Amino acid sequence: MAIHYYGIRHHGPGCARALQAALAAQQPDIVLLEGPPEADALIALAADPAMQPPVALLVYPSEAPQHGVFYPFAEFSPEWRAIRHALEQQIPLWFIDLPPTHGFAEALAAEAVLQPEESSASVDEAVAVPDADEATDAPSAAARIDPIAELSRAAGYQDPELWWELQIEQRADAHELFAAIAEAMHAVREQAPSPDLREQRREAHMRQRIRAAEKAGYQNIAVICGAWHLPALQQPFTLKHDQALLKGLPKTKVAATWVPWSDDRLALASGYGAGVSSPGWYRHLWESDERSGIRWMTEAARLMREQGLDISSASVIEAVRLAQALAALRAQAQPGLLEQREAMQTVLCHGETGALELIRRKLEIGSRLGSVPASAEAAPLQRDLENQQKRLRLKPSIDAKRQDLDLREELGRERSCLLHRLQIIGVPWGQLLRNGNHTGTFRESWELRWQADFSVDLIAASRYGNTIDSAASQILCERARRAVALPELTEMLDQAILAQLPLASTVLLGCVHSQAALASDLAHLMEALPPLARLARYGDVRATATSSVQPIVTGLVERICVGLLPAASQLDQDAAERLIGRMEAVQQALDTLDQADLRADWFASLSQLIGAAGVAAMVRGFALRLAFDRQQVDADTLGQQARLALASAVPAAESTAWLTGLLRGSGLLLLQHDSLWRTIDGWLQGLDSALFIERLPLLRRAFADFSTAERRQMGDKVRRLEATSSAATAPQQIDHHRAQRVLPVLASILGG
């Protein structure tokens, strides 16, 4: 009986190539691979032509999918090559890691103890989904050191990735590679701290599975595991020792499936514990022959040309030669990623680093998104989304892509509905862009970017329904029953209308009716109005009946107008700023509604604020600004109120606050009205220097929101007004003695 051990690094093309050759030479009758035993039944799917890496095994507790873990594979991953070898040779492959069911059971039990009233997280809560190597392959920091970092430092390298690439990825003869890895790992683990209990159990379970393969009669066994575990699997631990470690571990019901993965989620920068720094570069090494340097530089040049950069063929040739020369100077067999970068920066980028970031993102990391066969088990919600993506011609991509939708067209409305529904169920595939395209107008602009772990979010949302629309509707109905604040309900009603969810809209309308009748907090009433106003004004763009919303809107506006004056009295600065923000939102909502009776009521309440005693000065100034901008107050009234608010008898702090409210958001008022300008200028000149310095921070805040163009125009206006003032007031005094001295010179020049 022969057992061959292969210590590998996750996602290393050098290891993958060496392992492929070693398995071909060994011809084992069974392969034992570090991985989740719950996924043994899914191995056969890897032979399906529709299975295109990168992909991942997802294992999760059936009752709490948010705790699921991923086991990613790229085509250059040694584990993937082992799976493919077993399938091609038609030999069994067992996953031998400690089953995740035990870790899940422990996590769920701990969660139940910590949060007895909320034992399962809802889909709208932020839940971190760990990767397999973080959740089941990574012990505590005290128990694990980075073996590659330790070995690279021992060899005199500061960069572990560079050392690994030179020693493994560029290794021409990999015949003794696994023996060298085993020897190095034994040396590292001799100096490492003792493993924690979790890691001891994992390694004990692997040893138990090796014993099970021997007992089953297999004679030529290949054991493939992370290099770190190799010494522990080769040590002669007793059966009794391992059984004691594994006795009595808790279990829970677990499910597993294949899901698409992406290059960016294979990268270390994504937070993936076993990631590599440059998946795209490793794929290039896996797919390329001895002319890999030329191919890599050519791909970089093509990418830069697509961005409009001028890259000639001569520059590409020169960059290839420079990379080869750098490798020769450093005694390397061929250029590595570092040499390629330096050559690109020098020749293609002319010393600049901007284009290198593009190459890093698009080429070194990559933008590939894998796929799994339709026969792979998936939640009905996932299948429904896939069908809608095909029907609506929305292909998922990990690259950010802008999608402009015309809501007057059926296709645009359906795409918009899907994206809004996905946001409700916690799958933010699209982010709505607010740059001038407000929700409810005839157009929407979205930025679409698919993330591989959205699969978990879809599985977690499956308990709400088997289709995207039913799940989104059920989630909103559940949230509506828990919501107590009117603004929260109106925001959800807005979501329901945008997503075309009639059942949820009906439920939410009922809740809004009830809450609007009971709500007494003016802040809640003001915050609730904007979503309802958009709905009442634009809901029919999506062919949605919104007539039932209008009575609610009318009632809210009436109650806001009645309660505004008392709410604006005796406020400190922070409370006044919050009220101003709500007043601005109400004004925008009323502008959207464009209903004369509601606007009249609102402006009547603003007129009460403008001159009312006890109302915060900042609120009075802002109320005047709103009324003046909409022709409810004339220029004479504006000037009169300014002179009253900036009079010498008014405390400087109150005058400054009033001015801050008046000038909020725009400087056009100052640019267009010279009388207001001179009134403010006179007030400022009347402040003594100490008081001016004290008020200066607040004055700066009053001007902080002005655009650059407005500030430039103000500077021009200062010069113009000063010149006009100087011309009007300068005394006409002539020095006759000096003039007599100039006359002879002028006579000589003029020929007189």
Secondary structure, DSSP 4 states (H G I P E B T S, - for coil): -EEEEEEE-TT-HHHHHHHHHHHHHH--SEEEESS-GGGGGGGGGGGSTT-BSSEEEEEEETT-GGG-EEEEE-TT-HHHHHHHHHHHHT--EEE-SPPHHHHHHHHHHHHHHH-TT--S--TTS-----BHHHHTS---TTT---HHHHHHHHTT-S-HHHHHIIIIIT-S--TTHHHHHHHHHHHHHHHSPPP-HHHHHHHHHHHHHHHHHHHTT-SEEEEEEEGGGHHHHHS---HHHHHHHHTT-----EEEEEEE-BHHHHBGGGT-TT-BS-HHHHHHHHH--TTHHHHHHHHHHHHHHHTT----HHHHHHHHHHHHHHHHHTT-SS--HHHHHHHIIIIISTT-SHHHHHHIIIIII---B-B--TTS---HHHHHHHHHHHHTT----SS-EEEEEETTSHHHHHHHHHHHHHHHTT---EEEE-SS--TTSSEEEEEE---TTHHHHHHHHGGG-SSHHHHHHHHHHHHHHH---HHHHHHHHHHHHHTT-HHHHHHHHHHHHHHHHH---HHHHHHHHHHHHHHHHHGGGGT---GGGHHHHHHHHHHHHHHHHHHTBS--HHHHHHHHHHHHHHHHHHHHH--HHHHHHHHHHHHHHHT-TTB-HHHHHHHHHHHHHTTSS-HHHHHHHHHHHT-TTS-HHHHHHHHHHHTTT-SHHHHH-HHHHHHHHHHHHHS-HHHHHHHHHHHHHHHTT--HHHHHHHHHHHHHHHHHHHHHH------HHHHHHHHHHHHHHHT-
